[in-house]
Amino acid sequence: MSLHPVLRLLLLMMARHGREALSRLVKAVRRIRWLLLSIAVIYLLVAPEPRPGGNWAWPSANEWVLALRRAGVLVILVSAVEFLRQTTPAVTTAAAIAAILKPFRWLGFDPERFAMRTAMTLDAVPRTAE
């Protein structure tokens, strides 16, 4: 099984930023290892497709592939967020979020406030993750 093209692209982009960027990515994925394991267990043991004959003893190859894909999607998302966090200042990310969410202002949603809270969270993530 080869790497998903999106994950491969993210890894190449992280590699361009040096060994430290890849190290931080590995740490981010390592932090969610139990979540990845629980997703795989759920897809393997709790949510298997019923089979003729009722053989529930061992997951089929398709169930293994599905479990790994679901966990892989989370790895891709974490990699993308970590890349964004490392390459884009929190203030720039907050400004982009505020611009995207401006159409929801008519619902009483304050995009600037949400963007500022997101920026503060992005600034706090590296400090609290260690």
N, C-alpha and C positions, 0 to 999 in steps of 0.2 A: 504494500500500500504506500503510495507516494504522498507527499505533502499537498494539501489543497493549494491551488494557484494563488488565492488571496493571501493565505498564510505565508506562502513562499515570497510573495511581493512584500508583505509587511516585514518579514525577516531581512530581506535584502535592503529595504529602506532603513531598518534599524542598524544593520551592519555598517551602512555608510556613515552613521553617527558614532561609530567606535564601539569598542569592547564594553565600555561602561553602560552604553544604551542597551546592549544585549544582556548584560548582567542584570540590569533593572527589570528587563522584560522577563527573564527567568525567575526573578524574585516575585514578580507580580503573578505569574502563573503558578508558582509554588504556593503562594498564599491561598489559592483557590483549589488546591489539590483535593481536599476532602469534599468540596462541592462537586468537582469533576467525578470523583469516585462514586458519590451518591447518585449522580445523574446516570452513570453507567449501570449501577446496581438496580436502579428503578427500571431502566429499559431492559435489563437482562432478566430480572427475577419477578418484578411486580407487574409489568405491563407487556408480557409476551403475547404474541398472537396465538389463539387456540389452534392446535394442530389435530389432524385426524389421528385417532388412536390415543389421544390424551397423554402423550409423552412429555411430561413437564420436568423431567430429571435434569436436562442440560439444554441451555439455549442453543438455537440453531445458528448457523453461520450468518444468516440475514439479521438475526437479532443482535449478534455481536457487531456487525457493521453499523446497524442503526444506533446502537449505544455509543460506539466510537464517534459516529458522525455528530450526534447530539452534544457530546462532550467537546468535540472539535469545534463546533460552532461557538461555544463559550470561550474556548482558547483564542479563536480568531477575534471575537469581540474584545476580550481583554487586551490582546495584542494591539488592536487598532486604538483603543482608548489610551493605552500606555504610550504608543507612538505619538498620538495627538498631545498628550500631557507633556511629553519630553520636548517636542519640537515647537509648540505653540504657547506663548505666554498666556496665563490665565485671563488677563485683561482682554486680550484679543479674542479668546474663546467666548468670554462673557459678552463682548460687543456683537459677535456673530449670533449668539443665542438671542440677544435682545432684538436684533434686526429680524431674525426669523419669526420670533413670537409676537411682533407688533400687530399683526392682523387679529390677534386674540384679545386685544385691549378692549374691544367693544363688549366682551363678556365679563369685564371687570378684572381681568388678569393684568397684573403689572409686570411687563417683561423686564424692565430695568431692575426691579427688585429681585426677580427670579435669577436674572443674569448675575447680579452682584453676589447673591448667595451661592450660586454655582461657582463663581470665581473664588470665593472664600473657601469653599469645599475643595476645589482643585489645588489651592495653595496648601491646605491642611493635609491632604492625602499623603504626600511623601513624609511628612513629619510624624504622622500617627501610624503609618504602616511599619515603621522600623521597630 
